[in-house]
């Protein structure tokens, strides 16, 4: 029994060294050598300073910006240090209330738009940090953003197209529009 | 459902089936009794580990010694994970200066990771230091998975060996699982994930300026920590302008790889595989889904090789697929149908070329419905428990699927190793039932199934069932249990049922609305996880010990062949009947009641 306990402790220490030290260090070394940008957070840099990440969504509420997925993080939306979904159940009245408020906010920013709102624009994402919206959600916002910025709709549509990615390898996942990239491109325009 | 929903499911299954044979035959080599190229290549490292730890690799253990070694090794791991959490404020690699974890939460997390459950009561980004994640949690991701594979291999040896008093050497099986299977596979997966944008570094968190400032709303608290109310009885809130965003960093890819591969499921970040740094693209999502089933499916082939009749392995795999595929498609269909509660509003839930549509609450745009629904079914069929969408926000029927997949005992692929030994317990029950029908002593894989084997198999089948039903009842009847519930009505009951189901079957996923980081829930779920994991493993080792001692019975005219469609159907029926009879009443009170109410 004593021998078993001794073996257990020493084996645990040795395998901790293999799986807890050696393995993550090798993985870090290889990832940093092969994919430095991705392994460091896919940061967008301006003048050598990070100004955002293509993978982490920010919150937008102004008429001149495309809005992203609603975020349930606290205390502020898109809090990347505390990722979470709303965890509201499908029949919870709070879920429908939240969706109603988001529809009202969209209508307040764009009173003439009476089209039904694409569902991803009024439902909270799983992480609270979703960087993307569906092409439908982008198309819904094009007239508002064009008007607020004094651009033509086709100009804005062209920029949306540049921020759009199709299904990966043609089949996986869903087509999507990166909101932060799009808004940064609009600001730079 | 859309064509693409079917297409993504089909591609996943095809790729899995293509990988199954190479992976399965490689694992058969790892556990071969005779030397081969794989074992020769790793022998220097292996022998060094044995020499330093005083392990005699040639020693053959009886089932009791095997079980004791397994329990002591896991207990040592449990103590280390607990200690790391309690002492992390004084230890290095803690750039965010996180304090000690509370005792009940630390105990829950230690059991959770050692038992291959990875239920997470805590929020990762704001609780665990890099050191705790690396030396505690990530290590147990490997070792709990290795333990599961070791126990499986020992159980299979029980069927293979004849007149033997031993079932192998725990140290050798566990070490080989780690060195030859888990570490190399994880490294490949980690790099694939890093290529997609999963972070892998040791930097402290990065602050970036926001393009548009946002407002943080916090409730004001008095000195005693109570929320301050205004004259109208509403919470007083304080608004502050936020100008920066803090991006979390860390060695995530390496941990996420083994979290998926070892069917662990404990996220590096709180939102788990929904977090863009944990699962950034549809391709990373595909890799993560593949990693979950890779070993459990491959082990079916390994099992067939080890017992000398590959058809036996294919039969088990076919049984798993027979139950998995309809349930996975059911989950996708339920989510694609959307949420009836939003039908009255001006919302477009229809799938089109421009959007996935469906129930998008708690889901990420890049995954849409197909890649989310499929992930949900895979992670709960296997005892992984990673989530790429929030299960609490699934439609009632979409939420029923993962709950029931867990309640089937985590044998539809299940945990690495543990899923297959659980399924072998069901197979023993199935041949016993068949034996009762024709009045013969049942046999499985050439071994007579007698009273002792039946007792152990029944124990393995019934322990998780009993834990789920009894502990859900305790939670429902206790104010401290009900206090954690977030959603009203039937869904609130579902949250509790899901939590206990997840813990008692070592899955680890959650209806995340439940506030489970309380002493009551931490202790209750901790006990569920521990007893389910280790009672089941001990029961199966005991069965293996008795089987190994038996003589081989050559098949006769009266033997039920266990590789035929007839047996596959019988086995699937046994799994489904046990799962349905035990849990339908509870499911009727939760997801089924919610579905009926939402339909009106």
Interface residues (C-beta under 8 A of the other chain):
Chain A: X1 X3 X4 X5 X6 X7 X8 X9 X10 X11 X12 X14 X15 X16 X18 X19 X20 X21 X23 X24 X26 X27 X28 X30 X31 X32 X34 X35 X38 X39 X40 X41 X42 X43 X50 X51 X52 X53 X54 X55 X56 X57 X58 X59 X60 X61 X62 X65 X69 X74 X75 X76 X77 X78 X79 X80 X81 X82 X83 X84 X85 X86 X87 X88 X89 X90 X91 X92 X93 X95 X96 X99 X100 X103 X114 X115 X116 X117 X118 X119 X120 X122 X123 X124 X125 X126 X127 X128 X129 X130 X131 X132 X133 X134 X135 X136 X137 X139 X167 X168 X169 X171 X172 X173 X174 X175 X176 X180 X183 X184 X187
Chain B: X4 X7 X8 X11 X49 X52 X53 X54 X55 X65 X68 X69 X72 X73 X75 X76 X77 X80 X123 X125 X126 X134 X135 X136 X138 X139 X141 X142 X143 X171 X174 X175 X178 X179 X182 X183 X186 X187 X190 X191 X194 X195 X196 X197 X198 X199 X200 X201 X202 X203 X205 X206 X208 X209 X210 X211 X212 X214 X215 X216 X217 X218 X242 X245 X246 X247 X248 X249 X251 X253 X254 X255 X257 X258 X269 X270 X271 X274 X275 X276 X277 X280 X281 X282 X283 X285 X286 X338 X339 X341 X342 X344 X345 X346 X347 X348 X349 X352 X353 X354 X355 X356 X357 X358 X359 X360 X361 X362 X363 X364 X365 X366 X367 X368 X371 X387 X388 X389 X390 X392 X393 X394 X395 X396 X399 X486 X487 X488 X489 X490 X491 X492 X494 X495 X511 X512 X513 X594 X597 X598
